[in-house]
Amino acid sequence: MAIRPRRLRGGKTVYDVMLRRPNGSQYSKTFATKKEAESWQARQRVAVDADTWVDPAAGRVVLGEYALEWMGARHLAPRTREVYESQLKHILATFADTPLNAMTRRGVRVWHSRVAAEVSDLQAAKCYRLLMAMLNTAAEDELIGANRCHLKGAAQEKSPERALVALEAALALADAIAPRYRGLVLLAMGTGLRLGELLGLTRADVDLLHHRVFVTKQRQELSKAGIVLRPPKTEAGVRSPQFPKLLVPEIQAHLNSFVGPAPDSPLFPGPQGGLRRATVYRAWHRALDAAGIPGHVKPHDLRHLSNTLAAQVPGVTIRDLMVRMGHRSERAALRYLHASDTADSAMAAGLDAALRRSPRTAARSSNETTLDGAGPDDTATDVG
C-alpha cells in the first residue's frame, strides 16, 4: 500500500504508511520524513516475507500489565514467587507504564545503572535477569520483535569474595552459642547444609550409626504463607551427606536434650516449638559477640567452610563435591549417590581429621567433653 503525505496545521508535512496485516486488516504509522517512511515500509514487508513480522499494535501493552500476566502463567514455588515480586518492584518503578514496544537498550541501561547505584550490583543483576526473561517471552509471543535486554555482563552477579571462616572460629562459635543451637552449628559445619535444609530436618532424618543425615525437604518462611516445608529446589538437593564421626556424641546429646521422641519431631525446634530464622540469627549474633568473631559472618559461611575442607580431601572430584553440596548436575541424585558414596565417606573422614587436629578439640577431649571422638569400634544408636 502507498505512503501518503499529510500536511499538518502548522504547514509541516508528515508521511503515513498504510499497510495490511496478514489477516487483511489495516494498520499505519506516521513518520516525519519520506525516507523514514520508506525504510519502515520496506522492513515491514521483509518481515512478513520472512515470517518474522510482529504486529506493531501488539507491543502497546505496558510492562506492568504484561508482568502480571507473565507471573500468573508460571508455576513458581512460593519462595521463588516472593523473590520475583520483590525484584519486580525495582523493575516496575521505572517501566510499569512503558509499552513493550517502547523498551529501548538505552532505557534498560539507565535503569540498570540506577538500581546498581541505589540498591546493589547484586540486586541489579537479579532484576535484569527477570526483566530479560519477561521480554524473551514477549518476543516468543510475538508482542515485540526483539528483546532489548542486551547489556554485556549485566546479568552476571558480582558478589564480593567472602573471607573463609577459620575452623577454629567455627568451633569457638559452637562453644559460645546457646546449647540449643550448638548442634545446628556443628552439623552445618560438618555437612555443609543450607540453613533451610537444617531447619527442615527431623529426628527420622538422622542416622547416627552411619553418621549421616537425609535431606529430602527444606523449611521456608514466606511473608504470605508463613512456614512451609518443601522439597529441595532440584533433584540434586535430595541427598544424604555424612558428617564427621567425631560429631556423633554431640548430635546424640542434642537429640536427647532438645528433640521430641516422635520421628517427625524437628531436629532443631525453638524454645517455644517452631524455630524461626530470626531466633537463630539472634542467638548467632550473641555468639559472635561472645566469641569475638566479626559480625559479618553468616550461617551460610559454615557451608562455605565445610565445602572448602571437603574439597581439600585427596581424590575428591568436582562431581563428588557437587553431589555432597546439593548442587545441580546432569544426573539425578539417586543415580550418582551410589557412585560417590565412597568419596562422600572420605570427605566426612577428612572433616573428622581436621576437627581432631584442632587445638580446641584436643582441649575438649582432654576434659572428656562430648566432642571427644568415637573410635572405630564405638557404637551408636541408629535413630534414622
SEBAKOL-554710 format. One record per residue (C-alpha): x, y, z; residue number from 1. Coordinates in steps of 0.001 Angstrom, whole numbers, plus 500000, padded with zeros to 6 digits. Example, Ala and Ser with C-alpha at 12.3 -4.5 7.8 and 13.67 -1.06 7.14 Angstrom:
2
{east = 512300, north = 495500, up = 507800, num = 1};
{east = 513670, north = 498940, up = 507140, num = 2};
//
This chain:
384
{east = 500000, north = 500000, up = 500000, num = 1};
{east = 501023, north = 503603, up = 499447, num = 2};
{east = 502839, north = 506183, up = 501553, num = 3};
{east = 500570, north = 509204, up = 501912, num = 4};
{east = 501873, north = 512684, up = 502669, num = 5};
{east = 499745, north = 514722, up = 505081, num = 6};
{east = 500058, north = 518420, up = 505840, num = 7};
{east = 499646, north = 519490, up = 509446, num = 8};
{east = 498111, north = 522791, up = 510560, num = 9};
{east = 501459, north = 524411, up = 511023, num = 10};
{east = 502415, north = 523618, up = 507455, num = 11};
{east = 504687, north = 520692, up = 508238, num = 12};
{east = 504286, north = 517549, up = 506115, num = 13};
{east = 504304, north = 514079, up = 507623, num = 14};
{east = 504079, north = 510693, up = 505911, num = 15};
{east = 501556, north = 507987, up = 506804, num = 16};
{east = 502497, north = 504433, up = 505871, num = 17};
{east = 499388, north = 502310, up = 505261, num = 18};
{east = 499870, north = 498545, up = 505368, num = 19};
{east = 497775, north = 495412, up = 505811, num = 20};
{east = 498215, north = 492717, up = 508398, num = 21};
{east = 498371, north = 489097, up = 507249, num = 22};
{east = 494687, north = 488785, up = 508229, num = 23};
{east = 493765, north = 491637, up = 505882, num = 24};
{east = 493115, north = 494372, up = 508458, num = 25};
{east = 494842, north = 497710, up = 508024, num = 26};
{east = 497440, north = 499411, up = 510199, num = 27};
{east = 499541, north = 502540, up = 509821, num = 28};
{east = 502440, north = 504522, up = 511221, num = 29};
{east = 503421, north = 508155, up = 510737, num = 30};
{east = 506938, north = 509486, up = 510065, num = 31};
{east = 508473, north = 512928, up = 509838, num = 32};
{east = 510322, north = 512205, up = 506580, num = 33};
{east = 509541, north = 510196, up = 503492, num = 34};
{east = 512862, north = 508379, up = 503746, num = 35};
{east = 511990, north = 507075, up = 507232, num = 36};
{east = 508559, north = 506015, up = 505997, num = 37};
{east = 510014, north = 504110, up = 503036, num = 38};
{east = 512592, north = 502407, up = 505217, num = 39};
{east = 509993, north = 501244, up = 507759, num = 40};
{east = 507648, north = 500096, up = 504987, num = 41};
{east = 510445, north = 498006, up = 503435, num = 42};
{east = 511335, north = 496413, up = 506781, num = 43};
{east = 507703, north = 495521, up = 507411, num = 44};
{east = 507409, north = 493796, up = 504027, num = 45};
{east = 510659, north = 491889, up = 504513, num = 46};
{east = 509475, north = 490731, up = 507954, num = 47};
{east = 506182, north = 489481, up = 506503, num = 48};
{east = 508028, north = 487551, up = 503773, num = 49};
{east = 510454, north = 486067, up = 506300, num = 50};
{east = 507635, north = 485168, up = 508723, num = 51};
{east = 509206, north = 487348, up = 511424, num = 52};
{east = 506604, north = 490108, up = 511337, num = 53};
{east = 505321, north = 491409, up = 514671, num = 54};
{east = 502115, north = 493406, up = 514846, num = 55};
{east = 503081, north = 496953, up = 515947, num = 56};
{east = 499876, north = 497169, up = 517973, num = 57};
{east = 500720, north = 494037, up = 519961, num = 58};
{east = 503578, north = 495697, up = 521803, num = 59};
{east = 501402, north = 498514, up = 523110, num = 60};
{east = 500615, north = 496551, up = 526270, num = 61};
{east = 502544, north = 498145, up = 529134, num = 62};
{east = 505178, north = 496198, up = 531051, num = 63};
{east = 503282, north = 496405, up = 534337, num = 64};
{east = 500290, north = 494629, up = 532817, num = 65};
{east = 502426, north = 492078, up = 530998, num = 66};
{east = 504447, north = 491330, up = 534154, num = 67};
{east = 501271, north = 490310, up = 536000, num = 68};
{east = 500302, north = 488058, up = 533093, num = 69};
{east = 503816, north = 486592, up = 532936, num = 70};
{east = 503891, north = 485823, up = 536666, num = 71};
{east = 500393, north = 484361, up = 536640, num = 72};
{east = 501227, north = 481948, up = 533824, num = 73};
{east = 504109, north = 480337, up = 535713, num = 74};
{east = 504077, north = 477554, up = 538278, num = 75};
{east = 506541, north = 479091, up = 540713, num = 76};
{east = 507493, north = 477822, up = 544134, num = 77};
{east = 506115, north = 480158, up = 546830, num = 78};
{east = 509570, north = 481401, up = 547817, num = 79};
{east = 510550, north = 481991, up = 544170, num = 80};
{east = 507334, north = 483945, up = 543619, num = 81};
{east = 508097, north = 486146, up = 546618, num = 82};
{east = 511615, north = 486801, up = 545333, num = 83};
{east = 510305, north = 487713, up = 541875, num = 84};
{east = 507679, north = 490020, up = 543356, num = 85};
{east = 510381, north = 491793, up = 545327, num = 86};
{east = 512528, north = 492203, up = 542206, num = 87};
{east = 509535, north = 493381, up = 540165, num = 88};
{east = 509219, north = 496410, up = 542433, num = 89};
{east = 512576, north = 497651, up = 541167, num = 90};
{east = 511564, north = 496985, up = 537555, num = 91};
{east = 508084, north = 498478, up = 537643, num = 92};
{east = 509233, north = 501585, up = 539487, num = 93};
{east = 510673, north = 502632, up = 536102, num = 94};
{east = 508863, north = 500596, up = 533454, num = 95};
{east = 505347, north = 499963, up = 534810, num = 96};
{east = 503709, north = 502261, up = 532234, num = 97};
{east = 506170, north = 501649, up = 529400, num = 98};
{east = 504725, north = 499810, up = 526371, num = 99};
{east = 506667, north = 496680, up = 525479, num = 100};
{east = 507499, north = 498052, up = 522028, num = 101};
{east = 508856, north = 501247, up = 523605, num = 102};
{east = 511551, north = 499478, up = 525626, num = 103};
{east = 514994, north = 500584, up = 524459, num = 104};
{east = 518527, north = 499454, up = 525200, num = 105};
{east = 519355, north = 502920, up = 526460, num = 106};
{east = 516370, north = 502877, up = 528795, num = 107};
{east = 517339, north = 499471, up = 530143, num = 108};
{east = 520952, north = 500605, up = 530571, num = 109};
{east = 519971, north = 503711, up = 532533, num = 110};
{east = 517587, north = 501719, up = 534724, num = 111};
{east = 520170, north = 499009, up = 535425, num = 112};
{east = 522751, north = 501613, up = 536451, num = 113};
{east = 520249, north = 503267, up = 538769, num = 114};
{east = 519346, north = 500011, up = 540543, num = 115};
{east = 523043, north = 499153, up = 540917, num = 116};
{east = 523765, north = 502571, up = 542433, num = 117};
{east = 520710, north = 502854, up = 544663, num = 118};
{east = 520361, north = 499214, up = 545761, num = 119};
{east = 523332, north = 496980, up = 544864, num = 120};
{east = 525148, north = 495439, up = 541931, num = 121};
{east = 523871, north = 492030, up = 543029, num = 122};
{east = 520226, north = 493130, up = 543055, num = 123};
{east = 520653, north = 494901, up = 539721, num = 124};
{east = 521868, north = 491650, up = 538125, num = 125};
{east = 518960, north = 489652, up = 539572, num = 126};
{east = 516373, north = 492221, up = 538435, num = 127};
{east = 517953, north = 492414, up = 534994, num = 128};
{east = 517681, north = 488642, up = 534538, num = 129};
{east = 513996, north = 488764, up = 535470, num = 130};
{east = 513319, north = 491614, up = 533024, num = 131};
{east = 515244, north = 489773, up = 530318, num = 132};
{east = 513193, north = 486607, up = 530923, num = 133};
{east = 509915, north = 488512, up = 530628, num = 134};
{east = 510958, north = 490230, up = 527405, num = 135};
{east = 512202, north = 486925, up = 525981, num = 136};
{east = 508711, north = 485549, up = 526480, num = 137};
{east = 507189, north = 488694, up = 524948, num = 138};
{east = 509349, north = 488126, up = 521863, num = 139};
{east = 508289, north = 484473, up = 521722, num = 140};
{east = 504662, north = 485632, up = 521983, num = 141};
{east = 505295, north = 487952, up = 519001, num = 142};
{east = 504448, north = 491019, up = 521051, num = 143};
{east = 507820, north = 492576, up = 520270, num = 144};
{east = 510307, north = 491996, up = 517509, num = 145};
{east = 513361, north = 491698, up = 519737, num = 146};
{east = 514389, north = 491715, up = 523374, num = 147};
{east = 516119, north = 494983, up = 524249, num = 148};
{east = 517951, north = 493481, up = 527223, num = 149};
{east = 521396, north = 493089, up = 525676, num = 150};
{east = 523741, north = 494727, up = 528172, num = 151};
{east = 527065, north = 492926, up = 528305, num = 152};
{east = 527706, north = 491500, up = 531768, num = 153};
{east = 524524, north = 492975, up = 533272, num = 154};
{east = 523132, north = 489554, up = 534219, num = 155};
{east = 526290, north = 488424, up = 535984, num = 156};
{east = 526253, north = 488502, up = 539764, num = 157};
{east = 529433, north = 490031, up = 541102, num = 158};
{east = 529305, north = 489232, up = 544788, num = 159};
{east = 532481, north = 490106, up = 546648, num = 160};
{east = 534528, north = 487087, up = 547686, num = 161};
{east = 533895, north = 486438, up = 551357, num = 162};
{east = 536820, north = 485601, up = 553596, num = 163};
{east = 536768, north = 481961, up = 554653, num = 164};
{east = 535742, north = 481421, up = 558265, num = 165};
{east = 538522, north = 479556, up = 560053, num = 166};
{east = 537757, north = 476170, up = 561574, num = 167};
{east = 538884, north = 477465, up = 564981, num = 168};
{east = 536433, north = 480356, up = 564711, num = 169};
{east = 533601, north = 477985, up = 563804, num = 170};
{east = 534370, north = 475773, up = 566811, num = 171};
{east = 534593, north = 478849, up = 569052, num = 172};
{east = 531183, north = 479873, up = 567782, num = 173};
{east = 529784, north = 476429, up = 568605, num = 174};
{east = 531165, north = 476783, up = 572149, num = 175};
{east = 529739, north = 480289, up = 572562, num = 176};
{east = 526242, north = 479800, up = 571172, num = 177};
{east = 523300, north = 478744, up = 573340, num = 178};
{east = 523342, north = 474942, up = 573848, num = 179};
{east = 520092, north = 474552, up = 571920, num = 180};
{east = 521833, north = 475758, up = 568746, num = 181};
{east = 525229, north = 474124, up = 569235, num = 182};
{east = 524207, north = 471038, up = 567252, num = 183};
{east = 522983, north = 473253, up = 564402, num = 184};
{east = 526376, north = 474987, up = 564148, num = 185};
{east = 528306, north = 471710, up = 564277, num = 186};
{east = 526067, north = 469959, up = 561753, num = 187};
{east = 526213, north = 472951, up = 559401, num = 188};
{east = 529993, north = 472811, up = 559582, num = 189};
{east = 530070, north = 469014, up = 559256, num = 190};
{east = 527686, north = 468614, up = 556320, num = 191};
{east = 527559, north = 471960, up = 554513, num = 192};
{east = 523753, north = 472020, up = 554603, num = 193};
{east = 521947, north = 475285, up = 553970, num = 194};
{east = 520061, north = 476811, up = 556885, num = 195};
{east = 516676, north = 475975, up = 555350, num = 196};
{east = 517780, north = 472354, up = 554908, num = 197};
{east = 518985, north = 472139, up = 558512, num = 198};
{east = 515711, north = 473548, up = 559822, num = 199};
{east = 513810, north = 471028, up = 557684, num = 200};
{east = 515479, north = 468008, up = 559314, num = 201};
{east = 513594, north = 465756, up = 561722, num = 202};
{east = 514661, north = 463056, up = 564169, num = 203};
{east = 513999, north = 460434, up = 561473, num = 204};
{east = 516429, north = 462186, up = 559135, num = 205};
{east = 519424, north = 461437, up = 561393, num = 206};
{east = 521315, north = 458153, up = 561154, num = 207};
{east = 523871, north = 458162, up = 563967, num = 208};
{east = 525103, north = 454653, up = 563186, num = 209};
{east = 526354, north = 455760, up = 559796, num = 210};
{east = 526769, north = 459444, up = 560846, num = 211};
{east = 524529, north = 460621, up = 558016, num = 212};
{east = 521568, north = 462946, up = 557527, num = 213};
{east = 518856, north = 462632, up = 554879, num = 214};
{east = 517915, north = 465839, up = 553094, num = 215};
{east = 514502, north = 465499, up = 551485, num = 216};
{east = 512956, north = 468862, up = 552315, num = 217};
{east = 513713, north = 472433, up = 553245, num = 218};
{east = 511962, north = 474818, up = 555608, num = 219};
{east = 510952, north = 478189, up = 554201, num = 220};
{east = 509447, north = 481256, up = 555828, num = 221};
{east = 507132, north = 483116, up = 553461, num = 222};
{east = 505591, north = 486512, up = 554092, num = 223};
{east = 502133, north = 485331, up = 552953, num = 224};
{east = 502038, north = 481586, up = 553549, num = 225};
{east = 504092, north = 481517, up = 556757, num = 226};
{east = 506303, north = 478487, up = 557458, num = 227};
{east = 506218, north = 475764, up = 554816, num = 228};
{east = 508150, north = 472563, up = 554164, num = 229};
{east = 509018, north = 471999, up = 550526, num = 230};
{east = 511174, north = 469566, up = 548562, num = 231};
{east = 514631, north = 470802, up = 547587, num = 232};
{east = 514666, north = 473092, up = 544574, num = 233};
{east = 516338, north = 470490, up = 542340, num = 234};
{east = 516844, north = 466721, up = 542306, num = 235};
{east = 520451, north = 467317, up = 543324, num = 236};
{east = 519192, north = 468751, up = 546606, num = 237};
{east = 517883, north = 465332, up = 547674, num = 238};
{east = 520947, north = 463732, up = 549217, num = 239};
{east = 522318, north = 462041, up = 552342, num = 240};
{east = 525722, north = 463511, up = 553261, num = 241};
{east = 527768, north = 462011, up = 556036, num = 242};
{east = 529084, north = 464127, up = 558886, num = 243};
{east = 532320, north = 463515, up = 560835, num = 244};
{east = 532094, north = 460591, up = 563238, num = 245};
{east = 533595, north = 462878, up = 565863, num = 246};
{east = 530255, north = 464723, up = 565955, num = 247};
{east = 528129, north = 461645, up = 566707, num = 248};
{east = 528174, north = 462159, up = 570515, num = 249};
{east = 527312, north = 465833, up = 570018, num = 250};
{east = 524305, north = 465062, up = 567850, num = 251};
{east = 523230, north = 462265, up = 570211, num = 252};
{east = 523354, north = 464728, up = 573121, num = 253};
{east = 521334, north = 467227, up = 571121, num = 254};
{east = 518698, north = 464594, up = 570331, num = 255};
{east = 518458, north = 463634, up = 573984, num = 256};
{east = 518163, north = 467213, up = 575227, num = 257};
{east = 516145, north = 469136, up = 572676, num = 258};
{east = 514332, north = 466862, up = 570208, num = 259};
{east = 510933, north = 465268, up = 570706, num = 260};
{east = 510586, north = 461466, up = 570609, num = 261};
{east = 508390, north = 461295, up = 567500, num = 262};
{east = 510157, north = 460518, up = 564191, num = 263};
{east = 508809, north = 463727, up = 562667, num = 264};
{east = 509951, north = 465923, up = 565569, num = 265};
{east = 512011, north = 468869, up = 564251, num = 266};
{east = 515714, north = 468311, up = 564776, num = 267};
{east = 516106, north = 471977, up = 565656, num = 268};
{east = 512998, north = 473178, up = 567492, num = 269};
{east = 512723, north = 476625, up = 569018, num = 270};
{east = 512288, north = 477298, up = 572732, num = 271};
{east = 508512, north = 477554, up = 572188, num = 272};
{east = 508236, north = 474972, up = 569400, num = 273};
{east = 508766, north = 476236, up = 565867, num = 274};
{east = 512186, north = 477733, up = 565236, num = 275};
{east = 512226, north = 480991, up = 563286, num = 276};
{east = 515228, north = 482200, up = 561331, num = 277};
{east = 515119, north = 485437, up = 563310, num = 278};
{east = 515545, north = 483432, up = 566522, num = 279};
{east = 518547, north = 481602, up = 565048, num = 280};
{east = 520118, north = 484879, up = 563960, num = 281};
{east = 519654, north = 486473, up = 567392, num = 282};
{east = 521439, north = 483543, up = 569052, num = 283};
{east = 524025, north = 483592, up = 566266, num = 284};
{east = 524930, north = 487272, up = 566731, num = 285};
{east = 525118, north = 486930, up = 570510, num = 286};
{east = 527555, north = 484049, up = 569999, num = 287};
{east = 529622, north = 486082, up = 567519, num = 288};
{east = 529982, north = 488834, up = 570105, num = 289};
{east = 530864, north = 486372, up = 572861, num = 290};
{east = 533489, north = 484631, up = 570710, num = 291};
{east = 534951, north = 487856, up = 569331, num = 292};
{east = 534095, north = 486911, up = 565741, num = 293};
{east = 533338, north = 489684, up = 563196, num = 294};
{east = 529637, north = 490447, up = 562915, num = 295};
{east = 529537, north = 489992, up = 559138, num = 296};
{east = 529933, north = 486205, up = 559474, num = 297};
{east = 526726, north = 484437, up = 558417, num = 298};
{east = 525428, north = 480882, up = 558977, num = 299};
{east = 525938, north = 480253, up = 555259, num = 300};
{east = 529681, north = 480781, up = 555807, num = 301};
{east = 529734, north = 477443, up = 557639, num = 302};
{east = 528586, north = 475819, up = 554408, num = 303};
{east = 531469, north = 477503, up = 552624, num = 304};
{east = 533896, north = 476253, up = 555285, num = 305};
{east = 532570, north = 472687, up = 555061, num = 306};
{east = 532761, north = 472763, up = 551281, num = 307};
{east = 536336, north = 474034, up = 551354, num = 308};
{east = 537539, north = 471421, up = 553862, num = 309};
{east = 535833, north = 468625, up = 551919, num = 310};
{east = 537400, north = 469805, up = 548663, num = 311};
{east = 540865, north = 469504, up = 550231, num = 312};
{east = 540462, north = 465745, up = 550772, num = 313};
{east = 542718, north = 463896, up = 548284, num = 314};
{east = 540895, north = 462209, up = 545433, num = 315};
{east = 537659, north = 464196, up = 545720, num = 316};
{east = 536356, north = 465362, up = 542345, num = 317};
{east = 534195, north = 468346, up = 541476, num = 318};
{east = 531341, north = 465966, up = 540756, num = 319};
{east = 531693, north = 464357, up = 544205, num = 320};
{east = 531616, north = 467779, up = 545805, num = 321};
{east = 528560, north = 468860, up = 543813, num = 322};
{east = 526691, north = 465767, up = 544997, num = 323};
{east = 527585, north = 466400, up = 548621, num = 324};
{east = 526635, north = 470077, up = 548497, num = 325};
{east = 523412, north = 469521, up = 546581, num = 326};
{east = 524414, north = 471481, up = 543512, num = 327};
{east = 522576, north = 470830, up = 540255, num = 328};
{east = 524267, north = 468403, up = 537896, num = 329};
{east = 523384, north = 466327, up = 534850, num = 330};
{east = 522339, north = 463189, up = 536713, num = 331};
{east = 519564, north = 462770, up = 539221, num = 332};
{east = 520667, north = 462496, up = 542824, num = 333};
{east = 519703, north = 458828, up = 543254, num = 334};
{east = 521744, north = 457785, up = 540222, num = 335};
{east = 525031, north = 459288, up = 541320, num = 336};
{east = 524639, north = 458842, up = 545085, num = 337};
{east = 525923, north = 455262, up = 544992, num = 338};
{east = 528796, north = 456181, up = 542688, num = 339};
{east = 530003, north = 458872, up = 545059, num = 340};
{east = 529288, north = 457093, up = 548362, num = 341};
{east = 532938, north = 456132, up = 548862, num = 342};
{east = 534071, north = 459665, up = 548112, num = 343};
{east = 531403, north = 461040, up = 550460, num = 344};
{east = 532746, north = 458850, up = 553257, num = 345};
{east = 536255, north = 460107, up = 552504, num = 346};
{east = 535061, north = 463703, up = 552697, num = 347};
{east = 533407, north = 463096, up = 556060, num = 348};
{east = 536583, north = 461367, up = 557278, num = 349};
{east = 538629, north = 464342, up = 556082, num = 350};
{east = 536437, north = 466701, up = 558076, num = 351};
{east = 536807, north = 464366, up = 561035, num = 352};
{east = 540587, north = 464535, up = 560761, num = 353};
{east = 540504, north = 468335, up = 560532, num = 354};
{east = 538433, north = 468500, up = 563710, num = 355};
{east = 540810, north = 466176, up = 565536, num = 356};
{east = 543791, north = 468373, up = 564589, num = 357};
{east = 542152, north = 471422, up = 566135, num = 358};
{east = 543734, north = 472556, up = 569447, num = 359};
{east = 540260, north = 473424, up = 570694, num = 360};
{east = 539073, north = 469871, up = 570021, num = 361};
{east = 542134, north = 468451, up = 571735, num = 362};
{east = 541489, north = 470601, up = 574785, num = 363};
{east = 537867, north = 469485, up = 574981, num = 364};
{east = 538873, north = 465832, up = 574530, num = 365};
{east = 541298, north = 466040, up = 577438, num = 366};
{east = 538405, north = 467205, up = 579617, num = 367};
{east = 536246, north = 464279, up = 578421, num = 368};
{east = 533569, north = 466517, up = 576950, num = 369};
{east = 531121, north = 465316, up = 574343, num = 370};
{east = 533317, north = 466367, up = 571426, num = 371};
{east = 535780, north = 463580, up = 572237, num = 372};
{east = 535525, north = 461378, up = 569172, num = 373};
{east = 534096, north = 457976, up = 568586, num = 374};
{east = 536626, north = 455287, up = 567787, num = 375};
{east = 536289, north = 452714, up = 565040, num = 376};
{east = 534693, north = 450243, up = 567448, num = 377};
{east = 532358, north = 452711, up = 569141, num = 378};
{east = 528684, north = 452083, up = 568658, num = 379};
{east = 525757, north = 454487, up = 568419, num = 380};
{east = 522061, north = 454044, up = 568236, num = 381};
{east = 520501, north = 454256, up = 564809, num = 382};
{east = 517647, north = 456752, up = 565159, num = 383};
{east = 517069, north = 457164, up = 561440, num = 384};
//
